[in-house]
Amino acid sequence: MQIDFFNPRSIICFIAILQGLIFAVLLINRGFRQKTKADFWLAILLLVLCSALITPFIGFANVYDLNQWLTYFPFSIAYSYGVLVWFYTLNLTDSKRKFQAKDLYFFIPTFVYLAVRFFLFAQTLEWKDWFGANYGRRLASFVFVTELFWNLAFLYFSIRHYRKYRQWLDENFSDTEKVKFDWLRNFLYIFTSVLILGAFFDFTNSFLFKLSYIQFFYFEIVLALTTYYLAVAGYLRSQTIELDFSEVKSEEIEQRKTLLPENELEKLKTKLSELMTNDKIYLEPNLTLTDLSRKLGVNSTVLSYAINNGFGKNFNDFVNEFRISEVKEKLASGDDSSLLNVAFDCGFNSKATFNRAFKKFTGISPKEFAQSSFDEKE
């Protein structure tokens, strides 16, 4: 038996590790240049995922079999994945969030795990064999169960936070395309699925029967692909934008909504409708709830309540419905501009947002509507 890093399985793991390392360096560099904390958290997450791939990388190359002293070395950093995803999600959606000393408490299980593994790693081979035969399986089972629930809890927190963030966007911005981070939502669900898949393999290995490197490799392929996706999508599509969102603020807004008397609500609705119809403020592509509240001279929380309860819509739908009406009027009047130019003239900032809003409020696509308008004129 000899070391062989050029076998297909090791090469697949190596490519994923190399890609992760390259993008981690790029993220760290961008983080220093642009002072974006989210980039640092994503870089750390990539490095941790890469470290988890080191075990199969060197394992298939026979390094473990030829170097038994590596037993118990913590290449995989347990209890850290969910926490890192959570901190990345928090910092991506709130660029002003600061890391506090109390945040270190969330890494205590990781620190304890590493301390135990380094202690075991420092022992003699004879002691390691004795420990593995008597306690190794129980330790692996304990780590599997506790780490699974720990990571799932933080992935749940991340998904819940992201949902509240999306709701907050719709309540405050008329154009959310650049800040809604659809790819992050996809990643959170993908990563949760990968975690559950890994738990299935670990459960089998801990409680049913011992899995070989070859059997574990199917999961390593999924982990490698996930690392590849996170590296590319995370770097290209996750540049932090100056937003100040937190779940605490979102919950405070819900709690302190001012219940306007019916007559005051109707007055504000009338005033708002007149502003939208006469001044056509919705034509401003980057219109926000704050901008509109300043125009009306009311508190943004009061205005949000008026839109939600007076019109039965969130701010995003309220504004985009006016824009869609404007688009329909222009198309019906025979505007010979391209469909996309008409959309941009009416306040939309992206084709995707326009198409989605048009389908939502009319039930058909913009092209279908334009074609039907043309047919009616024939």
N, C-alpha and C positions, 0 to 999 in steps of 0.2 A: 504493500500500500504506500502511495506517495501523494504529496499535496498536488491538487489539480484545480486551479482556479478557472480553467477554460472549459469546464463542463457546462452544458446548456443551462442548468438550474442556477449555478453560481453567477453566470453571466447575466441572466435576467435580474437577479437581485442586485448585482453590481451596477447595472444601468440605472435602476431605480434609485439606488443610494447616491450615485454620481449626480444624477439630475437633481435630487433633493438637496445635495450639498451646494451645487452651483446656484440654485435659486435661493437657498438660505443666505448665501453670501450676497447675492443681488439685493435681497430684501433688507439685510442689515445695512448695506451701503445706502439704499434708498431711505431707510429709517433715519440714518445719521444726517443725510442731506436735507430731507424734508421734515425731519423731526416728527415722524409718524410712529407712535408707539405700537399700533396694530401690526406694522411690518416686523417689529422685533418679536412679538408674540407668535406670528406666523412662522418666522424663521426658527424659533425654538421648537415649535410643533413639528416642523419638517425635520429638524435634527433628531428629535426623539423618535419619529417614525423611521428615519434612516437607521438609527441605532438598533431598532427592533429587527431590521432586515440583515444586520450583521451576522446574527446567529445562523440563519439558513445559508448566508453567503459563504461563511467559513466552514459551516457544517458539511455542505455538499462538496467542499474542496478537501475534505478529510482532515482539516486542521484540528478539529476536536479530537478525533480518534488518535491523532499523532501527538497531541498535546493535552493530556488529561489534566494538567495543572490549571487549565482554563475553567474547569468545572466551578460553577456558581458565580462566575464573573457576571455582573449585571449589565449585559449588553442591552437588554430590554428594560426600560425604566418604567416600572409598574406604577399605577395610581396617578399618572401624570396626564394621560391623554385627554380625559374629559375636562380636567381643570384648565389645561392649556387652550382647548377649544372654547371654553367659556370665557376666559380672559381675552382671547382674540375677538370673540363676538362682541364683548363689552366695549373694547377699545375701537373696533371698526365702526360701531354705531354711535360712539361718543368720543370724539377726538380730544376732548378736554379732561377725560377721566385720568386721575392720578393713581398710581400704585401706592397703597398704604401698607404700613407695617403689619396690620391685622390680616392682610391678604396672604401673608406667609403661612398662616395657619392652615390654609387649604393644601399646602404642600407637605404638611407633617407626615401623612402616610407614605409619601414618596421618599422623604428623608429617612424614615424608619426602615422602609424596605431596603434602601441602598445601604444603610448601616449594617443590617442583618446580612445582606448578600456579600458585602465586602468582608465581614467577619468570617463567614463561611469560606469565602474564596481564599482567605489568608491561612487556612488550616492545611495540614498535611494531607496527602492523597489517601493515606490509610484512614484518617479521621473522617474525611469526606465520604469514603466508601461506607464506613460504619453509620454515619449520619443519614446518608441516602437510603440505606437498607432499612433503617429503623424509623426515621422521621421525614424523609424526603417527600414521600407521597402525601403525607398529612399536611406538610408545609405548602406543597403545591396546591392542594385542595383548598386550604384556608385562603391563600392568595387569590386563587381563582374566584371564589365566592365573594370575598370582600371587595376585590378590585372591580368585579362586574357591576355590583350595586353602586359603588363609588362613581365609576365612570358614567353609568347610565343616569345617575342623579344629575350630574353636571351637564350631560347632553340634553336632558330634559329642561334644565334651567336655561340652556342656550337657545333651544327651540322656542321656549316660552318667551324669552326676552326678544327674540327675533320677531315673533308674531306681534308682540306689543309695539315693537319698533315700527313694523309695517302699518299698524293701525294708527300710530302717532303721525306717520308720514301723511297718510290720507286725510288726517284731521288738520294738517298744517301746511301742506304744499300742494300746488296745482300740478306741478311736474315732478314726478318721483323717479323717473327712469334712471337717472345717474346715481341715485342714492338708495335704491331699494335692495340692491345686492341679491338679485335672484340666484346667482351662483352659490352664495353662502347658504341660502335655504336648501338648495339641492345638495350641497356638501354635508350639511348637518344631518339630513336624512340618509345620505349614502354612508356617512361615517357611523351613524347609529346601526345601520344594517351590517356594516363590516364588523363592528364590535359584537353584535349578536352572533354573526357567523363565527367569529373567533371564539366566542363563548361556547358554541356548539362543539368546536374541535377540542377546546380545553376541558369541557365537561366529559367528553368521551375519553380523553387521555387521563383525566383525574379519577373518574368514577366507574368507567366501563372497562376499557382495556388500553394498554399503552400504544400510542401511535408512533409510527416510524417517521424519520425525516421525510421520506417520500410521500407518506400520507398527509403530513402537515404542509407539503409544498403547495397543495391546491389553495390553501388559505394564503400562503405567502404570495402567490400570484395576485390574488385580490388586493392584498395589502400594498403590493408594489404598484398596481394600477391606481389605487387610491392616492398613494404618495405622488405619483406622476400627475394626476389630475389636480391635486391640491397645489403642487408646485407651480404648474403652468397657469391655472385659473386664478390662484391666489395672487400671483405676481402681476398678471396682466389686467385683472378686473377688480382689484380690491383696494385701489388707492383711496385713502381716507379723505373725506370731505368734511369741512368745518361744520359739524352739527353738534348740538348739545342735548342729547337725549339720555334719559335714564328711566328705569322702571319706577323709581320713587317719584319722579316728577310726573310721570304718566298717571300714577295712582292718585297723586295729590290733585291733579286736574279733575279726575273723576269725582273726588270727594268734595271739592269746593265749587262745583258748578252752581251758578246762581240761578235759582228758579225764578224767572221773570213772571210777573203777573200777566195774565192773558192779554190785557190791553197794551202793555209795554212790549210784549212779544210781537203783537200785530204791527205796532208802530215801527219796530226795528225791522221786521220783515219787509214792510212797505218801503222803508228807507233803503234797505239793501237791494231790493228789486229795482228801484229807480236808479240807483248807482250803477248796477250791472247793465241795465237796459239803455240808459242815457249816456253814460260815460264809457261804456264798453271796456271796463277795466280788465275784463277777462282776456283781452287781447295781449296783455303783458305776459310773456311766456313764463317768467319766474315768479309770478304772483304767489304770495304766501298769506296765510291767515293773519299774520302780524301786519303786513302791508294793508290788507283790507280793513283791519280794525282801526288802523291809524286814519284811513280815509273817512271812516264813519265816526271816529272819535269815541269808540267804546272799547272796553276791555276785551282782549282776545278770547278769554274764557267765556264771557257773556256772548260774544259773537258765535263762538263754536256751539254753544248751547242753542242759540237761535237757529242756526243752520241745521243742527241735528234734529231738533224738536219742531221747528217751524216748517222746514222743508222735507224732513225725513231723509236727509242725505248727509254724508260727511263732506268736508270742505272740497276734497278732490273731485268728487262726483258733481257737486254743486257747480263748480267752475267749469268743468269739462262739458257739462250738459249745455251751457251757454255757448261754448266753443263749437260744439257739434251743430247746434241750431244755426250758428253763423255760417258754418261750412255748407250746410244744406241750402241755405238761402243763396249763397254765392253760386253753388252748382245749379240750382234751379233757375237763377237769373241768366245763365249762359256764360258765366265766367270761363274764358278760354285758357286760363292758366292750368298748369299741370295739377293733378290731385294733391300732390305733396306740397306744392307751393301754396295752394289754397289753405291747406291744413296749417302751414307755418304762418300764413297771414292771419289766421284766426286764433293764434296763441299757442299752438302746439309746438313742442320742441323736438319731438322725435317721431319717426314713422311708426315705431312699435306702439307708443302711447296712443297715437291718433287712431290706428287700426283697432286697438283694443277698446278704446272709448266709443268709437263709432259703432262697433258691433254690439257693445253693451246697451247703448241707448236707442239703436234703430233695429237691431236684430239681424241686420245684413252687413256685408262688408262694404267699404267705401266704393270699390269698383262696381259692385252690384247696384248700388244706389245711383252712381254716375251713369251706368248703362241704362237703367230704367228711366232716368230723367231724359237721356238722349232719345230713347225709344218713344217717349211721350210726345216729344217735339216733332218726330217724323210723321 
